[in-house]
Amino acid sequence: MTVFAISVVLGLILLVWSADKFVDGASNVARHYGMSPLLIGMVIIGFGTSAPEMVVSALASIQGNPGIAIGNAYGSNITNIALILGITSLIVPISVHSQVLKKELPILFIITVVSIGVLIDLNLSRTDAVILLLIFAGLMVWTIREGLRSSKDTFAKEMDSELKERKVSIKKSYIMLSGGLVLLILSSRLLVYGAVGIAQALGVSDIIVGLTVVAVGTSLPELASSVIAARKGEPDIALGNVLGSNLFNTLAVVGISGVIHPIAIEKEVFYRDIGVMTALTLSLFILGYGFKKQGKINRVEGGILLCSYVAYTIYLITTVTK
């Protein structure tokens, strides 16, 4: 048991560190070859922040642990909304004023409903997975086109400034890119090994470990960036991180896992965990959009989100230990 716990902790530390180096290396290489700051921010950094979820779920599917793959994806979505936005809005209330976010909020809810429709037969087939990936590809193309149309995009300017600050030599960038990728894979294998071992030692299903320990661990990059943004007085960035990450998890992470290995979804997981994810997504849509007035997630609402995460986690733990 001790060995498995050490594997999880070490795997999580290396996973977060390697993902950061991989993103930095990829960003600098892309900039060296003339890729625009806007595309680097939207595509490379967008993919990179969700790389832990993607690699862990893919490896879990390859190794025949679909529970960790699915639990990681949907557990990360729950963690992102309830834990990360809850903590961030307690630091600084989150106001929704960006037109991009107002488009993404309803899109996220629609995508969540689509995922429910795909999984309603309690089976994620390869056909279902391909459908999710095609929707993701279409969404990425639309997002990039929308971004390129806005020549005065403030995000692009911020990205350009940030890239200049982090600029390193092309040789070092390639080392960071390749080394980060190798460590990302190795740390993911270590994390999955430890998570499966803990599940077996405690006699619980691997999906419970995926929904809790693994989901929180792979969401650490989003948590760190959201808290930093809130302390800098830019809490709306946290909402953007969460929306992007949840779209990626729901479509790409689940899609990749299903293409690798078809997954049977337990009825309890569908109604309990996907149900909680859907309810949280709906609450985020209501709080963030604001309808006739500017949307805001204040400290009280942030506290409610955080309490809902604690209650959900306690329910999971008490249920499996009975």
C-alpha positions in Angstrom: 0.0 0.0 0.0 2.9 2.4 0.9 4.5 1.7 -2.5 1.3 2.5 -4.3 0.8 5.7 -2.4 4.3 6.9 -3.1 3.8 6.0 -6.8 0.7 8.2 -6.9 2.3 11.2 -5.1 5.5 11.0 -7.2 3.5 10.4 -10.4 1.4 13.5 -9.7 4.4 15.7 -9.0 6.3 14.6 -12.1 3.1 14.8 -14.2 2.4 18.5 -13.3 6.1 19.4 -13.8 6.5 17.6 -17.1 3.3 19.0 -18.5 4.5 22.5 -17.8 7.9 21.9 -19.5 6.2 20.2 -22.4 3.9 23.2 -22.9 6.8 25.7 -22.7 8.9 23.7 -25.1 6.1 23.3 -27.6 5.2 27.0 -27.4 8.7 28.1 -28.1 9.2 25.6 -31.0 5.9 26.8 -32.6 6.9 30.4 -32.2 10.3 29.7 -33.8 8.5 28.3 -36.9 6.2 31.3 -37.2 3.0 30.2 -35.5 0.9 33.1 -34.3 0.7 33.8 -30.6 -3.1 33.4 -30.7 -2.9 29.9 -32.2 -0.1 28.9 -29.7 -2.3 30.0 -26.8 -5.5 28.4 -28.1 -4.1 25.2 -29.6 -0.8 24.2 -28.0 -1.3 25.7 -24.5 -5.0 24.6 -24.6 -4.0 21.0 -25.4 -1.0 21.2 -23.0 -3.0 22.1 -19.9 -5.2 19.1 -20.5 -2.3 16.8 -21.4 -2.3 15.1 -18.0 -5.9 14.0 -18.3 -5.4 12.9 -21.9 -2.3 10.8 -21.3 -3.5 9.3 -18.0 -6.8 8.3 -19.5 -5.2 6.9 -22.7 -2.7 4.8 -20.8 -5.4 3.6 -18.4 -7.5 2.4 -21.5 -4.4 0.7 -23.0 -3.7 -1.1 -19.8 -7.3 -2.3 -19.4 -8.4 0.1 -16.6 -11.3 1.9 -18.3 -12.7 3.0 -14.9 -9.7 5.2 -14.3 -10.0 6.6 -17.8 -13.6 7.6 -17.5 -13.3 8.5 -13.8 -10.4 10.8 -14.6 -12.3 12.6 -17.4 -15.6 13.2 -15.6 -14.0 13.6 -12.2 -11.8 16.3 -13.6 -14.9 18.1 -14.9 -16.5 18.0 -11.5 -13.2 19.1 -9.8 -12.8 22.0 -12.3 -16.2 23.5 -11.6 -16.8 22.7 -7.9 -13.3 22.8 -6.5 -11.3 25.1 -8.7 -14.0 27.7 -9.5 -15.1 27.5 -5.8 -11.6 28.3 -4.5 -11.0 30.9 -7.1 -14.3 32.8 -6.5 -13.6 32.8 -2.8 -10.4 34.7 -3.5 -11.9 37.1 -6.1 -15.5 37.0 -7.4 -15.6 36.0 -11.0 -17.3 38.4 -13.4 -18.2 37.1 -16.9 -17.7 40.0 -19.4 -15.9 38.3 -22.4 -18.0 37.6 -25.4 -16.0 34.5 -26.0 -17.0 33.1 -22.6 -20.7 33.9 -23.3 -20.5 31.7 -26.4 -18.6 28.9 -24.7 -20.9 28.6 -21.7 -23.9 27.4 -23.7 -21.7 25.3 -25.9 -20.3 23.5 -22.9 -23.8 22.7 -21.7 -24.9 21.4 -25.1 -21.7 19.2 -25.4 -22.6 17.8 -21.9 -26.1 16.9 -23.1 -24.6 15.3 -26.3 -22.3 13.2 -24.1 -25.3 12.0 -22.1 -27.1 11.0 -25.3 -24.0 9.1 -26.5 -23.7 7.2 -23.2 -27.4 6.6 -22.5 -27.1 3.0 -23.5 -24.3 2.6 -20.9 -21.7 1.8 -23.5 -19.0 3.9 -25.1 -18.3 2.2 -28.4 -15.6 3.2 -30.9 -18.3 4.7 -33.0 -19.5 6.8 -30.1 -15.8 7.8 -29.4 -15.3 8.8 -33.0 -18.4 11.0 -32.9 -17.1 12.8 -29.9 -13.7 13.4 -31.5 -15.3 14.7 -34.7 -17.4 17.2 -32.7 -14.2 18.2 -30.9 -12.3 18.7 -34.2 -15.2 20.8 -35.6 -15.3 22.9 -32.4 -11.5 23.5 -32.6 -11.7 24.6 -36.2 -14.6 27.0 -35.3 -12.7 28.4 -32.3 -9.5 29.0 -34.3 -11.5 30.7 -37.1 -13.3 32.9 -34.6 -10.0 33.8 -33.0 -8.2 34.7 -36.3 -11.1 36.9 -37.3 -10.4 39.2 -34.3 -7.3 41.0 -35.3 -7.2 43.1 -32.1 -7.7 40.1 -29.8 -6.5 41.0 -26.3 -5.7 37.3 -25.6 -3.3 37.3 -28.6 -1.5 40.4 -27.3 -1.2 38.9 -23.8 0.0 35.6 -25.3 2.6 37.4 -27.4 3.9 39.3 -24.3 4.1 36.1 -22.3 5.9 34.2 -25.0 8.6 36.9 -25.3 9.2 36.7 -21.5 9.6 32.9 -21.7 11.7 32.8 -24.9 14.6 30.3 -24.9 16.9 28.9 -27.5 15.4 26.4 -30.1 17.8 23.7 -28.9 16.6 24.1 -25.3 13.0 24.2 -26.5 13.4 20.9 -28.3 14.9 19.4 -25.1 12.0 20.7 -23.0 9.5 19.4 -25.6 10.9 15.9 -25.9 11.9 15.5 -22.3 8.6 16.8 -21.1 6.7 14.4 -23.3 8.8 11.4 -22.1 8.3 12.3 -18.5 4.6 13.0 -19.1 4.2 9.4 -20.3 6.4 7.8 -17.6 4.7 9.8 -14.8 1.3 8.9 -16.1 2.3 5.2 -16.1 3.5 5.6 -12.5 0.3 7.3 -11.5 -2.0 4.7 -13.1 0.1 1.9 -11.5 -0.3 3.5 -8.0 -4.0 4.3 -8.5 -4.8 0.7 -9.6 -2.8 -0.7 -6.7 -4.6 1.5 -4.2 -8.0 0.5 -5.6 -7.1 -3.2 -5.3 -5.7 -2.8 -1.8 -8.8 -1.0 -0.6 -11.1 -3.3 -2.5 -12.8 -0.4 -4.3 -13.5 0.0 -8.0 -10.8 1.9 -10.0 -13.4 4.4 -11.1 -13.7 5.7 -7.5 -9.9 6.3 -7.5 -10.2 7.9 -10.9 -13.0 10.2 -9.8 -11.1 11.4 -6.7 -7.3 11.1 -6.4 -6.5 10.9 -10.1 -9.0 13.6 -11.1 -7.7 16.1 -8.6 -4.1 15.3 -9.5 -4.5 15.8 -13.2 -6.5 19.1 -12.5 -3.6 20.6 -10.5 -2.3 22.7 -13.5 -5.8 24.3 -13.9 -6.0 24.8 -10.1 -2.6 26.5 -10.0 -3.2 28.7 -13.0 -6.6 29.7 -11.8 -5.4 30.7 -8.3 -2.5 32.7 -9.8 -4.9 34.5 -12.2 -7.3 35.3 -9.3 -4.4 36.7 -7.2 -3.4 38.9 -10.1 -6.9 40.3 -10.3 -7.8 38.3 -13.5 -10.3 35.7 -12.1 -12.2 35.5 -15.4 -9.2 33.6 -16.8 -10.0 30.8 -14.3 -13.5 30.5 -15.9 -11.8 30.3 -19.4 -9.5 27.6 -18.1 -12.3 25.5 -16.7 -14.6 25.9 -19.8 -11.7 24.9 -22.1 -10.6 22.0 -19.9 -14.1 20.6 -19.5 -14.8 20.7 -23.3 -11.5 19.0 -23.9 -12.2 16.3 -21.2 -15.8 15.6 -22.4 -14.9 15.3 -26.1 -11.2 14.6 -26.6 -10.2 12.7 -23.4 -13.3 10.4 -23.4 -13.1 10.1 -27.2 -9.5 9.0 -27.2 -10.1 6.5 -24.4 -13.1 5.0 -26.2 -11.2 4.7 -29.5 -8.4 2.8 -27.7 -10.8 0.5 -25.8 -14.6 0.4 -25.8 -15.9 1.1 -22.3 -19.0 -0.2 -20.5 -20.4 2.5 -18.2 -21.9 1.3 -14.9 -25.5 2.5 -14.3 -24.4 4.1 -11.0 -21.7 6.1 -12.7 -24.0 7.3 -15.4 -26.7 8.5 -12.9 -24.5 9.6 -10.0 -21.2 11.0 -11.5 -22.4 12.2 -14.9 -25.5 13.5 -13.2 -23.4 15.5 -10.8 -21.3 16.8 -13.6 -24.4 17.8 -15.6 -25.9 19.6 -12.6 -22.7 21.5 -11.9 -22.4 22.5 -15.6 -26.0 23.8 -15.6 -25.3 25.8 -12.4 -22.2 27.2 -14.0 -24.2 28.2 -17.1 -26.8 30.0 -14.9 -24.3 31.7 -12.6 -21.9 32.6 -15.4 -24.3 33.8 -18.0 -26.4 36.0 -15.9 -29.1 36.4 -18.5 -30.3 40.1 -18.3 -27.4 41.3 -16.1 -23.7 40.6 -16.0 -23.0 37.2 -14.7 -20.9 36.8 -11.6 -19.8 34.0 -9.3 -19.6 35.7 -6.0 -18.0 34.4 -2.8 -21.2 32.9 -1.4 -21.8 31.0 -4.6 -18.2 30.0 -4.7 -18.6 28.6 -1.2 -21.6 26.6 -2.3 -19.6 25.2 -5.2 -16.8 24.2 -2.8 -19.2 22.7 -0.3 -20.9 20.7 -3.1 -17.5 19.2 -4.0 -16.7 18.3 -0.4 -20.2 16.7 0.0 -19.8 14.7 -3.3 -16.4 13.4 -2.3 -17.6 12.4 1.2 -20.5 10.6 -0.4 -18.2 8.7 -2.7 -15.9 7.7 0.2 -18.7 6.7 2.6 -20.5 4.7 -0.1 -17.5 2.6 -1.1 -16.4 2.0 2.5 -19.7 0.6 3.7 
